[in-house]
Amino acid sequence: MNAAGMGAPLWQKSAVEVVQMLREGAVKPTELLDCIESRVKETDAQLNALPITFFDRARRDAEDIERRGPPPHPPPGYLYGLPVVVKDLTAVAGEPWVAGSLLYVERVATFDDPCVQALRERGAVIFAKSNTPEFGAGATTFNDVFGWTKNPHAASATPGGSSGGTAAALAAGLTWLGTGTDLGGSLRIPASFCGVVGLRPTPGRVPTDYVALERPVRAAHDATHAPDATARQRLGEACVARLQSVTGPMARSVDDLALMLDALCGPRPEDPISLPAPSTPYSRVVADPSAVLPRGAKLAWTPNLADTCPVDPATAAVCEAAVRRAFAGGGVAVVDACPDGLRGAREAFQVLRAEAFQSLGGLLREPSRSKIKPELVWQIERGMNLTSAELTTARATAQRLRAGFDAFFGSFNEGGDRRGGADAGHAVLLCPTCIVPAFEVGVRWLDRPASDAVGGGGGAERFDNYIEWLMMTSVLSLTNCPAASVPCGVDARGLPVGVQVVGPMGREDLVLAVCKTIETACARDVKPVPVQNLVSSAGLSSGEGWQSSVDMY
């Protein structure tokens, strides 16, 4: 049976719907590729979301899946030949691996990243790689190789970053599912700006290739073979102790996100801290959120992480209204609360992020230095100039923050009794994903508070580097807790706004259950995705007051 006569175009359907059609034989993987290739060709020239495509190879993979059929007992998250995209920080064997850098315009990956291996094993057909800022450094998606990616909701707006290519592709109907990575907000920020869902999982939930760790740790890890027990232990200790980037899923809905997470999760030898797949698949969790979120549970709301972040008041108001509406009369309480330990967290993130870039010190020498963007030069230099005192203070701050969050969540932590009640702790923390909604494309980064950025009142604070404005997501990365952004409304210009849901470590089930409840309550208030007809403008400012400040580097 072909795809004709099925109502809405296939690219408009959800991933869950399309996988069901594949399972029933109502559509073939090759037909889905034909559909999505046409959509990419007619749309992506306006967005620049997917600069690397390989449809011929993908078609061979799809034909192979059609010949083999599904396994006798498909595991949770099996995708039956669904086409998906991965971010171009991720290695796909035999395909370009540019990472947005002039240094790697001719690089071709010789291996599959663990998440790519997992997707292939779960029946995915990878057909494209999404745009990213150079090395994923930054929360707007542009580079000197492929250029700027635009937001499907308004071509004059940024999709955010660094997983902005995947977010834009999802919002425009160029793919059903995709991956991103997140160090300081790179899954959550573009999800908020593009009106999709993105999850930074607990480290280890989605396996990651830790060959990319800094040199002292990498020396214990042969890049060709799996590490032995000693090397694995050293790698695991390094991963837990340091700020790290993680791979995670992005999708147009919470149901689709749960499907993608089921496809990605599970232990792999390449990742010394990879976690087993949960006993209850995430797709089953979102089918009945109330089974995970007990009556009497407390959900904590904070508009600005205990007054540590200058969030645009209008953005906070949209998020708070959505949260309180979603849980009104539902047997759970939304309370004003925030964990301890946030003071100094912004500074700690800056230091620990800089430490993560120390391994790139060789790029400061020519001819590499002149080929990388100035923000990256600054970031690497910051890492190379760190003092032991700075690192000691930052690590102590991160440790206090993690302890504060652990105490805040109480029995909802993994292994707790999860019964709810007044003394059980808080199930999740809820807050705006970003200090501001999507701003103008072409702006490299915000140098001022959210109230200025959206044309509001003046604020005294100024941001002196390209990552300072990410504070609502970045400080939460220090906790190693799972955090998702889910659409909850729109701003005065009609652009999407996302609310961030943070849960205890290992409790992606709880995060997804809360996200599903918010999504259901806010269905009428969010912009529909995929966007059928791309919008050229959304009344954004002319650019006055938007600064990149790259001359400081």
C-alpha positions in Angstrom: 0.0 0.0 0.0 1.4 3.4 -0.9 1.2 6.7 0.9 -1.5 8.2 -1.3 -4.9 9.1 0.2 -3.7 9.3 3.8 -5.0 12.8 4.6 -2.3 15.2 5.7 1.1 15.0 4.0 3.4 12.5 5.6 5.8 15.2 6.7 3.1 16.8 8.8 2.3 13.6 10.8 3.9 12.8 14.1 6.8 10.3 14.4 4.5 8.0 16.4 1.9 8.1 13.7 4.4 7.4 10.9 6.1 4.6 12.8 2.7 3.0 13.4 2.1 3.2 9.6 5.4 1.6 9.0 4.6 -1.2 11.4 1.3 -1.9 9.7 2.8 -1.8 6.2 0.7 1.3 5.3 3.9 3.1 4.0 7.4 2.1 3.2 10.7 3.6 4.4 11.6 4.5 0.8 8.3 6.4 0.4 9.0 8.4 3.5 12.5 9.3 2.1 10.9 10.4 -1.2 8.5 12.6 0.8 11.1 14.1 3.0 13.5 14.7 0.2 10.9 16.7 -1.7 10.2 18.7 1.5 13.9 19.4 2.0 14.4 20.5 -1.6 11.4 22.9 -1.5 12.0 24.4 1.9 15.6 24.2 3.3 17.0 26.8 0.9 15.1 29.3 3.1 16.2 27.8 6.4 19.7 26.2 5.9 18.9 23.6 8.6 20.3 20.6 6.8 23.5 21.5 4.9 24.7 17.9 4.6 22.3 15.3 3.1 23.0 11.8 1.7 19.7 10.6 0.3 21.2 8.0 -2.1 22.9 6.2 0.8 19.8 6.6 3.0 17.7 5.0 0.2 20.0 2.0 0.1 19.6 1.7 3.9 15.8 2.0 3.6 15.7 -0.6 0.9 17.7 -2.9 3.1 15.3 -2.5 6.0 12.4 -3.2 3.6 14.1 -6.5 2.5 15.0 -7.6 6.0 11.8 -6.6 7.8 11.7 -5.9 11.6 13.2 -8.3 14.1 11.0 -11.0 15.6 10.6 -9.1 18.9 11.2 -5.4 18.2 12.7 -3.5 21.2 11.1 -0.3 22.6 11.9 2.6 20.3 12.2 0.5 17.2 11.6 2.9 14.3 10.9 0.5 11.3 12.8 2.6 8.8 11.9 6.1 9.9 14.2 8.8 8.4 16.0 10.9 11.1 18.7 13.5 11.2 21.7 13.9 13.5 23.7 17.0 14.5 26.9 17.6 12.6 29.0 17.3 15.8 28.2 13.6 15.6 30.2 11.1 13.5 28.4 9.1 10.8 30.8 6.7 9.1 31.5 7.6 5.5 29.8 11.0 5.7 31.2 14.6 6.1 32.0 15.5 9.7 32.5 19.3 9.5 31.4 20.5 12.9 30.8 23.9 11.4 34.6 24.5 11.1 36.8 25.6 8.2 39.4 23.3 9.7 37.3 20.2 8.8 35.6 21.0 5.5 37.1 17.9 4.0 36.9 15.6 7.0 34.9 12.4 6.5 34.1 10.2 9.6 35.5 6.8 9.7 33.2 5.5 12.5 29.7 5.8 13.8 29.1 7.6 17.0 27.4 5.4 19.7 24.1 7.2 19.2 24.3 6.5 15.5 24.9 2.9 16.2 21.9 2.8 18.5 19.7 4.5 15.9 20.7 2.1 13.2 20.1 -0.9 15.5 16.6 0.5 16.2 15.7 0.7 12.6 16.4 4.4 11.9 17.4 5.7 8.4 19.8 8.6 8.8 19.6 10.9 5.8 21.1 14.3 6.9 23.3 16.2 9.3 22.0 19.4 10.8 23.8 22.7 11.1 25.7 23.8 14.2 27.9 26.7 15.3 31.6 25.9 15.1 32.4 23.0 17.4 28.9 23.6 19.0 30.3 26.7 20.7 27.4 29.2 21.0 23.7 29.3 21.2 23.0 30.8 17.8 23.5 28.5 14.7 25.9 29.9 12.2 29.4 29.1 10.9 31.8 30.2 8.1 31.2 27.0 6.2 27.5 26.8 5.8 26.2 30.1 7.0 23.3 31.1 9.3 20.3 28.8 10.0 16.9 30.6 10.3 13.8 30.0 12.4 10.8 28.5 10.6 8.4 30.6 12.7 10.1 33.8 11.4 13.0 33.7 8.9 14.2 37.0 10.5 14.7 35.2 13.8 17.4 32.8 15.1 16.5 29.2 15.9 19.0 29.3 18.8 21.7 26.8 19.2 23.8 25.0 19.1 21.4 22.3 18.0 19.5 24.9 16.0 19.7 23.0 12.7 17.8 20.0 14.2 15.3 22.2 15.9 14.6 24.2 12.7 14.3 21.0 10.6 11.8 19.6 13.0 9.7 22.8 13.2 9.6 23.0 9.4 8.7 19.3 8.7 12.1 18.4 7.3 12.4 15.4 9.6 10.3 13.5 12.2 13.0 13.0 14.8 16.6 14.3 15.4 19.5 14.5 17.8 21.4 17.3 19.4 24.0 17.8 22.0 24.0 19.9 25.1 26.7 21.3 27.3 25.1 24.6 28.5 21.7 24.5 26.8 22.2 23.5 23.2 19.2 21.1 23.2 16.9 23.2 25.3 17.4 26.7 23.9 16.7 25.9 20.2 13.7 23.8 21.3 12.3 26.8 23.1 13.0 29.2 20.2 11.5 26.8 17.6 8.5 25.5 19.5 9.7 21.9 19.7 10.8 19.6 22.5 14.4 18.9 23.5 15.8 16.9 26.4 19.2 17.1 28.0 19.3 13.6 29.6 21.2 12.4 32.7 24.8 11.8 31.6 24.9 8.1 30.6 21.3 7.9 29.6 22.2 8.3 25.9 25.6 6.7 25.2 28.4 9.1 24.2 31.8 8.6 22.7 34.3 9.8 25.3 37.3 9.6 23.0 36.7 13.4 22.8 37.6 13.8 26.5 40.7 15.9 27.3 44.1 14.5 26.6 45.0 13.2 30.0 41.9 11.0 30.2 42.0 10.2 26.5 45.4 8.6 26.9 43.8 5.8 28.8 41.3 5.2 26.0 42.4 3.5 22.8 40.4 5.2 20.1 40.2 1.8 18.2 39.2 -0.5 20.9 36.8 -0.4 23.9 38.6 0.6 27.1 39.7 -2.0 29.6 38.2 -2.0 33.1 40.8 0.4 34.6 40.4 2.9 31.7 36.7 2.6 31.9 36.8 3.5 35.6 39.0 6.5 35.0 36.7 7.7 32.2 33.7 7.3 34.4 35.2 9.2 37.2 36.2 12.0 34.8 32.7 12.2 33.4 31.0 12.5 36.7 33.5 15.0 38.1 33.5 17.4 35.1 31.0 19.4 33.2 30.2 17.4 30.0 28.3 17.6 26.8 25.6 14.9 26.4 23.7 13.7 23.3 19.9 13.9 23.5 16.7 13.7 21.5 14.6 16.4 19.9 11.1 16.1 18.5 7.9 18.0 17.7 5.9 16.5 20.6 6.5 14.8 23.9 5.2 11.5 22.6 7.7 11.6 19.7 10.5 12.6 22.1 9.8 9.6 24.3 9.9 7.3 21.2 13.3 8.8 20.2 14.7 8.4 23.8 13.6 4.8 23.8 15.5 4.4 20.5 18.7 6.0 21.9 19.0 4.7 25.4 20.8 1.6 26.6 24.3 0.6 27.6 27.2 0.6 25.1 30.9 -0.4 25.6 32.1 3.0 24.3 30.5 4.8 27.2 31.8 3.9 30.7 28.9 5.5 32.5 26.1 4.4 30.1 22.9 3.4 31.9 20.6 0.4 31.3 17.4 1.1 29.5 14.5 1.6 31.9 12.2 -1.2 32.8 9.2 0.9 31.7 9.7 2.4 28.2 9.4 6.1 28.0 6.7 5.8 25.4 4.6 4.0 28.0 5.3 6.7 30.6 3.9 9.5 28.5 0.8 7.5 27.7 -0.2 7.8 31.4 1.7 10.6 33.1 -0.4 10.3 36.3 1.2 6.9 36.9 4.5 8.5 37.4 3.5 11.8 39.1 1.7 10.9 42.4 -1.1 12.8 43.9 0.2 15.2 46.5 3.4 15.8 44.7 5.0 19.3 44.8 6.2 21.0 41.7 8.5 23.9 42.3 8.3 27.1 40.2 11.0 29.8 40.0 10.9 32.6 37.4 14.6 33.4 37.6 16.5 30.7 39.6 16.2 32.5 42.9 16.9 35.9 41.5 20.2 34.9 39.9 19.1 35.4 36.3 17.6 38.5 34.6 14.7 36.9 32.9 12.4 38.9 30.7 9.2 39.4 32.8 6.9 38.8 29.9 8.6 35.5 29.2 8.4 34.4 32.8 4.7 35.3 32.9 3.9 33.1 29.9 5.7 30.2 31.5 4.2 30.6 34.9 0.6 30.9 33.5 1.1 27.7 31.5 2.5 25.8 34.5 -0.3 26.8 36.9 -3.0 26.1 34.3 -1.5 22.7 33.5 -1.7 21.5 37.1 -4.7 23.4 38.4 -7.0 20.9 40.2 -4.8 17.9 39.2 -3.9 16.7 42.7 -0.4 18.2 42.7 0.7 21.6 44.0 2.8 24.2 42.2 4.8 26.0 44.9 7.3 28.9 44.7 10.6 27.3 45.6 14.2 26.8 44.3 17.1 24.6 45.4 20.0 25.9 47.4 23.4 26.4 46.0 22.7 28.6 43.0 24.8 31.6 44.2 28.1 31.5 42.3 26.8 28.8 39.8 27.0 31.2 36.8 30.7 31.8 37.5 31.3 28.1 38.2 29.8 27.2 34.8 32.1 29.7 33.0 35.1 28.1 34.6 34.2 24.5 34.1 33.1 25.1 30.5 36.5 26.8 29.9 38.2 23.7 31.3 36.3 21.5 28.8 37.9 23.5 26.0 41.5 23.1 27.3 42.1 20.1 25.0 41.7 22.4 22.0 44.7 24.5 22.9 46.6 23.4 19.8 44.1 25.4 17.7 45.5 28.6 19.1 48.6 28.2 16.8 48.6 29.1 13.2 47.4 28.2 10.7 44.4 27.0 12.8 43.9 30.1 14.9 43.0 32.4 11.9 40.4 29.8 10.7 38.3 29.6 13.9 35.8 32.2 15.1 36.9 34.8 17.7 34.5 33.5 20.3 36.2 30.1 20.1 39.7 31.7 20.4 38.5 33.5 23.5 37.0 30.3 25.0 40.1 28.2 24.5 42.4 31.0 25.8 40.1 31.2 28.9 40.6 27.5 29.4 44.3 27.6 29.0 44.6 30.5 31.5 42.6 28.9 34.3 44.2 28.8 37.7 44.0 25.9 40.1 42.2 28.2 42.6 39.5 29.0 40.0 39.0 25.3 39.3 38.9 24.4 43.0 36.3 27.0 43.7 34.2 26.1 40.7 34.2 22.4 41.5 33.2 23.1 45.1 30.4 25.3 43.9 29.1 22.6 41.5 29.3 20.0 44.3 27.2 22.2 46.6 24.7 22.8 43.8 24.3 19.0 43.2 23.9 18.4 46.9 21.3 21.2 47.0 19.3 19.7 44.2 19.6 16.2 45.7 18.1 17.5 48.9 15.5 19.5 47.0 14.1 16.5 45.2 14.2 14.3 48.3 12.4 10.9 47.9 11.8 11.6 44.2 15.5 10.9 43.6 16.1 7.6 41.8 15.6 4.9 44.4 13.3 7.0 46.6 9.9 5.9 47.7 8.1 8.3 45.2 4.9 8.4 47.3 4.5 12.2 47.2 3.1 14.0 50.2 4.3 17.1 52.1 7.7 15.7 53.2 8.6 13.9 50.0 10.5 16.7 48.4 9.8 18.4 45.1 9.1 16.3 42.0 10.6 18.7 39.5 11.8 22.3 39.2 10.0 24.5 36.6 11.4 27.7 35.1 11.7 29.6 31.8 14.1 27.9 29.4 15.7 31.1 28.3 15.9 34.7 29.6 14.4 35.9 26.3 12.5 34.4 23.3 14.1 34.2 19.8 15.9 37.3 18.7 17.1 38.5 15.3 19.1 36.2 13.1 22.5 37.6 12.4 23.1 38.5 16.1 25.9 36.4 17.3 25.0 36.6 21.0 23.2 38.8 23.5 25.2 41.3 25.4 22.5 42.7 27.7 19.6 41.5 29.8 16.4 40.1 28.4 14.4 43.2 29.2 16.6 45.2 26.9 16.7 42.5 24.2 13.0 42.5 23.7 12.7 46.2 23.7 11.7 46.6 27.4 13.2 48.7 30.2 16.8 49.1 30.7 18.9 46.9 32.9 22.2 47.5 34.5 23.8 44.1 33.8 25.8 43.5 30.6 27.1 40.2 29.4 30.8 40.3 28.5 31.1 37.0 26.7 29.1 34.8 24.3 27.8 32.3 26.8 26.7 34.5 29.7 23.2 34.9 28.4 22.6 31.1 28.5 22.4 31.1 32.3 18.9 29.6 32.7 20.1 26.4 31.1 23.9 26.5 31.7 23.8 26.5 35.5 21.4 23.6 35.5 23.9 21.6 33.4 26.1 21.6 36.4 23.6 19.4 38.3 23.7 16.5 35.9 19.9 16.4 36.2 17.7 15.7 33.2 16.2 18.9 31.8 13.8 19.4 29.0 12.2 22.4 27.2 8.6 22.0 26.2 6.5 24.7 24.3 4.1 26.5 26.6 3.0 29.6 24.7 4.1 32.5 22.5 5.4 36.0 23.0 3.9 39.3 21.8 5.3 38.7 18.4 3.9 35.2 18.1 7.2 33.4 18.5 7.4 30.3 20.7 8.3 30.3 24.4 9.4 27.2 26.2 9.3 26.2 29.9 12.1 24.1 31.3 11.4 21.0 33.4 14.2 19.7 35.6 14.0 16.4 37.4 16.2 14.3 39.7 19.2 12.5 38.2 18.0 9.4 36.3 14.3 10.4 36.4 13.7 11.2 32.7 10.3 9.4 33.3 9.3 12.1 35.7 10.5 15.0 33.4 8.6 13.5 30.5 5.4 13.0 32.5 5.4 16.7 33.5 6.2 17.8 30.0 3.3 15.8 28.7 0.9 17.3 31.1 2.1 20.8 30.2 1.9 20.1 26.5 -1.7 18.8 26.8 -2.8 21.9 28.8 -1.1 24.3 26.4 -2.1 22.8 23.1 -4.2 25.8 22.1 -1.6 28.4 23.1 1.5 27.2 21.2 2.4 27.6 17.5 1.6 24.6 15.4 4.5 22.5 14.2 5.5 21.6 11.6 5.2 25.1 10.1 3.6 24.7 6.7 4.3 28.1 5.2 7.5 29.6 6.4 7.1 33.2 7.8 9.4 35.9 6.5 9.1 38.2 9.6 7.6 38.4 13.0 7.9 42.1 13.8 11.5 41.8 15.1 13.4 44.9 15.8 15.6 46.4 13.1 18.6 45.2 15.1 19.3 48.4 17.1 20.7 47.4 20.4 21.7 43.9 19.3 25.4 43.5 19.8 27.8 40.7 19.1 30.8 42.4 20.7 33.2 40.2 18.8 35.8 43.0 18.7 36.6 42.3 22.3 38.2 39.0 21.4 
